[in-house]
């Protein structure tokens, strides 16, 4: 790819975004992450992003995970969009989503 490795860049961007979630989303609590992981995996239809976030705080980390997944997808798109851009400057087949929470568990270690 002209801009570099979109998989590695997407994973790194997702991790960085997770740490900045309270700056991006109004009223979102600051959450100390004890574990964060972003996996960008190529699939037959594009890429799949899976984010894992953990904390021992009283609030959940689903917003951090959703922001991480969204930014990872946007980063990959930014790096590969030139491959699909049509004569009008549009991307007729590219789409993002769905972005969703698959599981959420309370840690037995938490307060």
Rosetta blueprint (number, residue, H / E / L):
1 X L
2 X L
3 X L
4 X L
5 X L
6 X H
7 X H
8 X H
9 X H
10 X H
11 X H
12 X H
13 X H
14 X H
15 X H
16 X H
17 X H
18 X H
19 X H
20 X L
21 X H
22 X H
23 X H
24 X H
25 X L
26 X L
27 X L
28 X L
29 X L
30 X L
31 X L
32 X L
33 X L
34 X L
35 X E
36 X E
37 X E
38 X E
39 X E
40 X E
41 X E
42 X E
43 X E
44 X L
45 X L
46 X E
47 X E
48 X E
49 X E
50 X E
51 X E
52 X E
53 X E
54 X E
55 X L
56 X L
57 X L
58 X L
59 X L
60 X L
61 X L
62 X H
63 X H
64 X H
65 X H
66 X H
67 X H
68 X H
69 X H
70 X H
71 X H
72 X H
73 X H
74 X H
75 X H
76 X H
77 X H
78 X H
79 X H
80 X H
81 X H
82 X H
83 X H
84 X L
85 X L
86 X L
87 X L
88 X L
89 X L
90 X L
91 X L
92 X L
93 X L
94 X L
95 X L
96 X L
97 X L
98 X L
99 X L
100 X L
101 X L
102 X L
103 X L
104 X L
105 X L
106 X L
107 X L
108 X L
109 X L
110 X L
111 X L
